[in-house]
Amino acid sequence: MSGEAGAIDQAALAPYLEAHIPGFAGLSAIEKFKSGQSNPTYLLTAASGRYVLRAKPPGQLLKSAHQVDREFRVMRALAGTAVPVPRMLHLSGEDSPIGRMFYVMEYLDGRIFWDPSLPDVSGNEERAAIYDAMNATLAAMHDVDVDAVGLGDFGKPGSYFERQLTRWAGQYRASETETIADIDRLIAWLETHMPADDGRVSLVHGDYRLDNMMFAPGAPKVIAVLDWELSTLGHPFADLAYQCMQWRLPHASGFRGLGGVDRAAAGLPSEEAYVTDYCRRRGIEKIDNWTFFLAFAFFRLAAICQGVYRRALDGNASNPEKAKTYGQAVKLIAILAAELIGRKNSRKES
């Protein structure tokens, strides 16, 4: 690959991989996947098989962002658990032959569903089964014994939402390109409606949604959960609310949420049913402060999108043209969040 920002020198990479990955031989092609805004991802074709390489983006990066080493660590730790992940093969240092940190994992052959309404799935029964498998995988992830798999120090204990709000507010301000009043009000609302810490701690994915997992070619079975860059130890309801936010994001937008989709006609669960199934799987009676968890999910997504937009303006985005649309996405998220917190009564799900 050559002629583009972040291009990989195949001649330099090939001998490095042969020296560090047992059995790797004959690198013949490097193809960048079009998906992914944060960490550019590449398909490696070699005589020994196909592999996936995921790297930090080039250029000046925000502190604590693009930590591919954390992705590598958590997926390696989850090998053998009820959470399906690809096999990790190698993690480089910052002084790698491509000039930035990367890791290599096995290539899996499966289905990724980019549209959550699942228009390409044959029937309602399979659509329902896909969402149920996604729900079961989320519950299994939150049930992982983090100490047993070596992730007991993967995040700070307690006060998860307070720490996350501080972090993402800082990230948002560092990437801010204009004043958006609804975002400022949202930050203030989150600060004044912060629930007391209930002591729940689990491994959280941080970006848990349908298109960050791979399903078996011929069955509604999850074979890999991907894109663990934002994973940490934290509150499990953060993942659940982030997932359920998709029910509220408009389908007719770059988010491709489920807003405006006739979910019942498509065989898809309602937000309430999805939360109920999750609670049943985890032995939870009900979830209080649901509006706060959803509002936090909206703000966090806005901060992520703002970061992508700023990288596009700075010339460091993985997919520059798509990234420039994220500026408008932040404003849309702000409107949806304003509608959510404008409700007088906090919603409760059971």
C-alpha positions as CSV (number, residue, x, y, z in Angstrom):
1,M,0.0,0.0,0.0
2,S,1.2,3.5,-0.8
3,G,0.1,7.0,-1.6
4,E,-2.3,7.5,1.3
5,A,-2.0,8.7,4.9
6,G,-1.0,5.8,7.1
7,A,-0.1,3.5,4.3
8,I,1.7,0.4,5.3
9,D,5.1,-0.6,3.8
10,Q,4.5,-4.2,2.9
11,A,8.2,-4.9,2.3
12,A,9.0,-3.7,5.9
13,L,6.1,-5.5,7.5
14,A,6.5,-8.9,6.0
15,P,9.8,-10.0,7.6
16,Y,8.7,-8.6,10.9
17,L,5.5,-10.7,11.0
18,E,7.5,-13.8,9.9
19,A,9.8,-13.3,12.8
20,H,7.0,-12.7,15.4
21,I,4.1,-14.9,14.4
22,P,4.7,-18.6,14.3
23,G,3.9,-20.0,10.8
24,F,3.4,-16.7,9.2
25,A,4.8,-16.7,5.6
26,G,4.5,-15.0,2.2
27,L,2.7,-11.7,2.8
28,S,1.2,-10.9,-0.6
29,A,-1.4,-8.2,-0.1
30,I,-2.6,-5.6,2.4
31,E,-6.1,-4.2,2.0
32,K,-7.6,-1.6,4.3
33,F,-11.2,-2.2,5.5
34,K,-13.5,0.7,4.7
35,S,-15.3,0.4,8.0
36,G,-13.9,1.8,11.2
37,Q,-13.2,5.4,12.1
38,S,-11.0,5.1,15.1
39,N,-8.3,2.5,14.5
40,P,-7.6,1.6,10.9
41,T,-7.9,-2.1,10.2
42,Y,-6.4,-4.2,7.4
43,L,-6.8,-7.6,5.8
44,L,-3.5,-9.3,5.4
45,T,-3.3,-12.0,2.7
46,A,-0.3,-14.4,3.0
47,A,0.7,-17.8,1.8
48,S,0.0,-19.0,5.3
49,G,-3.5,-17.7,5.4
50,R,-5.5,-14.5,6.0
51,Y,-5.1,-12.3,9.1
52,V,-6.4,-9.0,10.4
53,L,-4.1,-6.1,11.5
54,R,-5.4,-3.3,13.6
55,A,-3.3,-0.2,14.2
56,K,-3.3,3.2,15.8
57,P,-4.0,6.0,13.3
58,P,-1.1,8.2,12.2
59,G,-0.7,11.8,13.4
60,Q,-1.2,13.6,16.7
61,L,-3.6,11.7,18.9
62,L,-5.7,12.6,22.0
63,K,-4.3,11.3,25.3
64,S,-5.8,7.9,26.3
65,A,-7.4,7.3,22.8
66,H,-6.6,4.6,20.3
67,Q,-5.2,2.1,22.8
68,V,-4.9,-1.0,20.6
69,D,-2.8,-2.6,23.3
70,R,-5.9,-2.6,25.6
71,E,-7.9,-4.2,22.8
72,F,-5.3,-6.9,22.4
73,R,-5.1,-7.5,26.1
74,V,-8.8,-7.9,26.7
75,M,-9.4,-10.2,23.8
76,R,-6.5,-12.4,24.8
77,A,-7.8,-12.6,28.3
78,L,-11.3,-13.6,27.1
79,A,-10.1,-16.6,25.1
80,G,-11.8,-19.6,26.5
81,T,-14.7,-17.7,28.2
82,A,-18.3,-17.5,27.2
83,V,-17.5,-14.3,25.3
84,P,-16.4,-15.2,21.7
85,V,-13.3,-13.3,20.5
86,P,-10.7,-13.8,17.7
87,R,-7.4,-15.4,18.6
88,M,-4.7,-12.8,19.3
89,L,-1.4,-13.5,17.5
90,H,0.9,-10.5,18.1
91,L,1.1,-7.0,19.6
92,S,3.9,-4.7,18.4
93,G,5.5,-1.8,20.2
94,E,5.3,1.9,19.2
95,D,8.6,1.3,17.3
96,S,7.0,-1.1,14.9
97,P,7.9,-1.4,11.2
98,I,4.8,0.7,10.3
99,G,5.7,3.5,12.7
100,R,2.9,2.9,15.1
101,M,1.5,0.3,17.5
102,F,-0.6,-2.5,16.0
103,Y,-1.8,-6.0,16.7
104,V,-2.5,-9.0,14.5
105,M,-5.4,-11.4,15.1
106,E,-6.9,-14.4,13.3
107,Y,-9.3,-13.8,10.4
108,L,-12.8,-15.1,10.9
109,D,-15.3,-15.9,8.2
110,G,-18.7,-14.7,9.3
111,R,-21.5,-12.2,8.9
112,I,-21.5,-8.5,10.1
113,F,-24.8,-6.8,10.1
114,W,-24.4,-3.1,9.3
115,D,-28.1,-2.3,9.4
116,P,-29.7,-3.1,12.8
117,S,-33.1,-3.6,11.1
118,L,-31.6,-6.7,9.5
119,P,-33.2,-6.3,6.0
120,D,-31.1,-9.0,4.5
121,V,-32.1,-11.6,7.1
122,S,-34.7,-14.0,5.7
123,G,-37.4,-13.9,8.4
124,N,-38.6,-12.6,11.8
125,E,-37.6,-15.7,13.6
126,E,-33.9,-15.3,12.7
127,R,-34.0,-11.6,13.4
128,A,-35.3,-12.2,16.9
129,A,-32.7,-14.9,17.4
130,I,-29.9,-12.6,16.4
131,Y,-31.0,-10.0,18.9
132,D,-31.4,-12.6,21.6
133,A,-27.9,-13.9,20.9
134,M,-26.6,-10.4,21.2
135,N,-28.4,-10.0,24.5
136,A,-27.1,-13.2,25.8
137,T,-23.5,-12.3,24.8
138,L,-23.8,-9.0,26.6
139,A,-25.0,-10.7,29.8
140,A,-22.2,-13.3,29.5
141,M,-19.6,-10.5,29.2
142,H,-20.9,-8.8,32.3
143,D,-20.7,-12.1,34.2
144,V,-17.0,-12.6,33.4
145,D,-14.9,-13.0,36.6
146,V,-12.4,-10.3,35.8
147,D,-10.0,-11.4,38.4
148,A,-10.0,-15.0,37.1
149,V,-9.1,-13.9,33.6
150,G,-6.4,-11.5,34.7
151,L,-8.3,-8.2,34.1
152,G,-8.8,-7.2,37.8
153,D,-6.6,-4.1,37.2
154,F,-8.2,-3.3,33.8
155,G,-10.0,-0.2,35.2
156,K,-10.4,1.8,38.4
157,P,-13.0,0.5,40.9
158,G,-16.1,2.6,41.8
159,S,-17.6,5.9,40.7
160,Y,-17.6,4.8,37.1
161,F,-20.0,7.3,35.8
162,E,-18.4,10.2,37.6
163,R,-15.0,9.3,36.1
164,Q,-16.4,8.7,32.7
165,L,-18.3,12.0,32.6
166,T,-15.1,13.8,33.6
167,R,-13.1,11.9,30.9
168,W,-15.6,12.4,28.1
169,A,-16.3,16.0,28.9
170,G,-12.6,16.6,28.7
171,Q,-12.3,14.7,25.4
172,Y,-15.3,16.7,24.1
173,R,-13.8,20.0,25.1
174,A,-10.4,19.1,23.6
175,S,-12.2,18.4,20.3
176,E,-14.8,21.1,20.4
177,T,-15.1,23.1,17.1
178,E,-18.2,25.2,18.0
179,T,-20.5,25.8,20.9
180,I,-23.6,23.5,20.9
181,A,-26.0,24.7,23.6
182,D,-27.8,21.4,24.0
183,I,-24.5,19.6,24.7
184,D,-23.6,22.2,27.3
185,R,-27.0,21.6,29.0
186,L,-26.6,17.9,28.7
187,I,-23.3,17.9,30.5
188,A,-24.8,20.1,33.3
189,W,-27.8,17.8,33.6
190,L,-25.6,14.7,33.9
191,E,-23.5,16.4,36.6
192,T,-26.7,17.2,38.7
193,H,-28.4,13.9,38.1
194,M,-25.5,11.6,38.9
195,P,-26.9,8.5,40.7
196,A,-25.1,7.1,43.8
197,D,-22.6,4.4,43.0
198,D,-24.3,1.0,43.6
199,G,-21.1,-1.0,43.6
200,R,-21.7,-2.9,40.4
201,V,-18.5,-3.5,38.5
202,S,-17.9,-5.7,35.4
203,L,-16.0,-5.8,32.2
204,V,-17.6,-3.3,29.8
205,H,-17.1,-3.2,26.1
206,G,-17.7,0.5,25.6
207,D,-19.1,0.3,22.0
208,Y,-21.4,-2.7,22.2
209,R,-23.7,-2.7,19.1
210,L,-24.7,-5.1,16.4
211,D,-22.0,-4.1,13.8
212,N,-19.2,-4.7,16.3
213,M,-19.8,-8.4,16.4
214,M,-19.6,-11.2,13.9
215,F,-22.2,-14.0,13.5
216,A,-21.8,-17.5,12.1
217,P,-22.4,-17.7,8.3
218,G,-25.5,-19.9,8.6
219,A,-26.8,-19.4,12.2
220,P,-27.8,-16.6,14.6
221,K,-24.7,-17.4,16.7
222,V,-22.2,-14.7,17.8
223,I,-18.7,-15.9,16.8
224,A,-16.7,-12.8,17.7
225,V,-17.2,-9.5,19.6
226,L,-14.9,-6.9,18.0
227,D,-13.6,-3.4,18.6
228,W,-12.7,-3.4,22.2
229,E,-10.8,-0.1,22.2
230,L,-13.1,1.6,24.7
231,S,-13.3,-1.4,27.1
232,T,-12.6,-1.1,30.8
233,L,-13.9,-2.1,34.1
234,G,-17.1,-0.2,34.8
235,H,-20.8,-0.2,35.3
236,P,-22.6,-2.9,33.2
237,F,-25.6,-0.6,32.7
238,A,-23.4,1.7,30.6
239,D,-23.1,-1.0,27.9
240,L,-26.8,-1.8,28.1
241,A,-27.9,1.8,27.8
242,Y,-25.5,2.4,24.9
243,Q,-27.0,-0.6,23.1
244,C,-30.5,0.6,23.8
245,M,-29.7,4.1,22.6
246,Q,-29.7,2.5,19.1
247,W,-33.5,2.0,19.5
248,R,-33.8,5.8,19.6
249,L,-31.3,6.9,17.0
250,P,-33.0,7.5,13.6
251,H,-32.7,4.8,11.0
252,A,-32.6,7.3,8.2
253,S,-29.2,8.7,9.2
254,G,-25.6,7.7,9.3
255,F,-26.3,6.1,12.7
256,R,-28.7,3.5,11.2
257,G,-30.5,3.2,14.5
258,L,-33.9,1.6,15.0
259,G,-35.8,4.9,15.3
260,G,-38.7,5.0,12.8
261,V,-38.4,1.3,12.1
262,D,-41.6,-0.9,12.7
263,R,-39.7,-3.2,15.1
264,A,-42.7,-5.5,15.8
265,A,-43.3,-6.1,12.1
266,A,-39.7,-6.9,11.6
267,G,-39.5,-9.3,14.6
268,L,-37.2,-7.1,16.6
269,P,-37.6,-6.7,20.3
270,S,-38.7,-3.5,21.9
271,E,-36.3,-1.6,24.2
272,E,-38.3,-2.7,27.2
273,A,-38.2,-6.4,26.2
274,Y,-34.5,-6.2,25.5
275,V,-33.8,-4.8,28.9
276,T,-36.1,-7.3,30.6
277,D,-34.3,-10.2,28.9
278,Y,-30.9,-8.9,30.0
279,C,-32.2,-8.5,33.6
280,R,-33.6,-12.0,33.6
281,R,-30.2,-13.4,32.4
282,R,-28.3,-11.5,35.1
283,G,-30.8,-12.0,38.0
284,I,-31.6,-8.2,38.2
285,E,-35.1,-7.2,39.4
286,K,-35.2,-3.7,37.8
287,I,-33.1,-0.8,36.6
288,D,-33.6,2.6,38.3
289,N,-32.2,5.9,36.8
290,W,-32.7,4.6,33.3
291,T,-33.0,8.1,31.9
292,F,-29.6,9.0,33.3
293,F,-27.9,5.9,31.8
294,L,-29.4,6.7,28.4
295,A,-28.5,10.4,28.6
296,F,-24.9,9.5,29.5
297,A,-24.8,7.1,26.5
298,F,-25.9,10.0,24.2
299,F,-23.3,12.3,25.6
300,R,-20.5,9.8,25.3
301,L,-21.5,9.1,21.7
302,A,-21.5,12.8,21.0
303,A,-18.0,13.1,22.4
304,I,-16.8,10.2,20.3
305,C,-18.3,11.7,17.1
306,Q,-16.8,15.1,17.9
307,G,-13.4,13.5,18.2
308,V,-13.8,11.8,14.8
309,Y,-14.9,15.1,13.3
310,R,-11.9,17.0,14.8
311,R,-9.5,14.4,13.4
312,A,-11.1,14.8,10.0
313,L,-10.5,18.6,10.2
314,D,-6.9,17.9,11.3
315,G,-6.4,15.4,8.5
316,N,-5.9,12.3,10.7
317,A,-9.2,10.4,10.3
318,S,-9.2,6.8,9.0
319,N,-12.0,7.6,6.5
320,P,-11.8,11.4,6.1
321,E,-14.9,12.0,3.9
322,K,-17.2,10.0,6.1
323,A,-15.6,11.5,9.2
324,K,-16.6,15.1,8.1
325,T,-20.3,14.1,8.4
326,Y,-19.8,13.5,12.1
327,G,-20.0,17.2,12.9
328,Q,-23.7,17.2,11.9
329,A,-24.1,13.9,13.8
330,V,-23.1,15.6,17.1
331,K,-25.9,18.2,16.6
332,L,-28.4,15.4,16.0
333,I,-27.4,13.6,19.1
334,A,-27.7,16.8,21.1
335,I,-31.3,17.2,20.0
336,L,-32.2,13.6,20.9
337,A,-30.6,13.9,24.3
338,A,-32.3,17.2,24.9
339,E,-35.7,15.5,24.2
340,L,-34.8,12.7,26.6
341,I,-33.8,14.8,29.6
342,G,-36.7,17.2,29.0
343,R,-39.1,14.6,30.2
344,K,-40.2,15.3,33.7
345,N,-40.1,11.8,35.1
346,S,-37.1,9.4,34.9
347,R,-38.0,6.2,33.2
348,K,-37.6,2.9,34.9
349,E,-37.2,-0.5,33.2
350,S,-37.6,-3.9,34.7
